[in-house]
Each structure stands twice: as C-alpha cells, then as structure tokens.
Amino acid sequence: MRMVLTARIPTEVGNELINSGALPKIMETAIAALQPEAAYFTLDGGDRACFYYFDMQQSSQMPALVESFFMDWHAKVSLQPVMNADDLRRGLGELMSGT
C-alpha cells in the first residue's frame, strides 16, 4: 500500500545534526530503508520536515521504518495511506459501479 511518512524534526535537534555533519548520512539511510517513489523536504509548523512516499507491504514493517526517525531525529512522525491519481480513478470507478 502506498504510504506517506511525515517526519517533523525539532529545530534544536536539526541544528545539532547539521553542525555535526550527521544529517546527510541520516537522510541517505532513511531513503535507502524506505526506497520512496518520492521524497520532499520543506518546513511544517516551523520545523524541518520530510515527506516520503513509499510502498509498505505489511503493517509489521512499521517499527523498522519509523524507529530511526524517533531515535535519530527525535521527530514527530505520522504514517498514513495515500492515493495517486490512478488509485483515485480506480477507487471512484469501483464506487460508481458498486463493486
């Protein structure tokens, strides 16, 4: 199932990770683990934020996928299913056809 993982990094922790040079390595590790179809980096609520769109096969993957965000980044993390345009078209088609 396509998911979006949102991680908000507290300013102080982000500053420490940048000053120590650790942030790029941690980001690359996250990208390698998630293998996202897209990754975006921005601000959210005044914090540094990352949005990773990836495929999760089963819910048992959650601990392995999110714990490093808590432990390494002290991040606020959310994980939720998302659809792309093709998924939405398919879902609406199924809704309209009653299947």
C-alpha positions in Angstrom: 0.0 0.0 0.0 1.3 3.5 -0.9 2.0 5.4 2.3 3.3 8.9 3.2 5.6 9.1 6.1 5.9 12.6 7.5 8.7 13.4 9.9 9.0 16.8 11.6 12.5 17.4 13.1 12.7 19.7 16.1 14.8 22.8 15.4 17.4 22.1 18.1 18.0 18.5 17.0 18.1 19.5 13.4 20.7 22.2 14.2 22.8 19.6 16.1 22.6 17.1 13.2 23.6 19.8 10.7 26.5 21.1 12.8 27.8 17.6 13.5 27.6 16.7 9.8 25.3 13.8 10.6 22.1 15.0 8.8 23.1 14.0 5.2 24.0 10.5 6.3 20.8 10.0 8.3 18.8 11.3 5.3 20.5 8.8 3.0 19.9 6.0 5.4 16.2 6.8 5.5 16.0 7.0 1.8 17.8 3.6 1.5 15.4 2.0 4.0 12.2 3.4 2.6 13.1 3.3 -1.1 10.5 6.1 -1.7 9.0 6.8 -5.1 9.3 10.5 -4.0 10.8 12.4 -1.1 10.2 16.1 -0.3 11.9 18.3 2.2 10.3 21.5 3.5 9.0 23.3 6.6 6.0 22.3 8.5 4.8 24.2 11.6 8.2 26.0 11.8 10.2 22.7 11.9 12.2 21.0 9.2 10.0 18.3 7.6 10.4 15.4 5.3 7.6 13.7 3.3 8.4 10.2 2.0 6.0 8.4 -0.4 6.7 4.7 -0.5 5.1 1.3 -0.7 4.5 -0.6 2.6 3.7 -4.3 2.1 2.5 -5.1 5.7 1.9 -3.2 8.9 4.6 -5.3 10.7 7.2 -3.1 8.8 6.2 -0.1 10.8 8.8 -0.4 13.7 11.7 -0.9 11.3 10.6 2.0 9.2 9.8 4.6 11.8 12.0 4.0 14.8 15.1 5.7 13.4 13.1 8.9 12.9 12.2 8.8 16.6 15.6 7.8 17.9 18.0 9.6 15.5 15.9 12.7 14.8 13.6 13.0 17.8 10.9 13.6 15.1 7.2 13.8 15.3 6.2 11.1 12.8 2.9 10.3 11.0 2.2 7.5 8.7 -0.9 7.3 6.5 -2.1 5.7 3.3 -2.3 7.9 0.2 -3.5 7.5 -3.3 -2.1 8.8 -6.6 -4.4 9.9 -9.4 -4.7 6.4 -10.9 -5.6 5.0 -7.5 -8.3 7.6 -7.1 -9.7 7.0 -10.5 -9.8 3.3 -9.8 -11.4 3.8 -6.4 -14.1 6.2 -7.8 -14.8 3.8 -10.6 -15.3 1.0 -8.2 -17.5 3.2 -6.0 -19.6 4.3 -9.0 -20.0 0.7 -10.3 -21.0 -0.6 -6.8 -18.1 -3.2 -6.6 
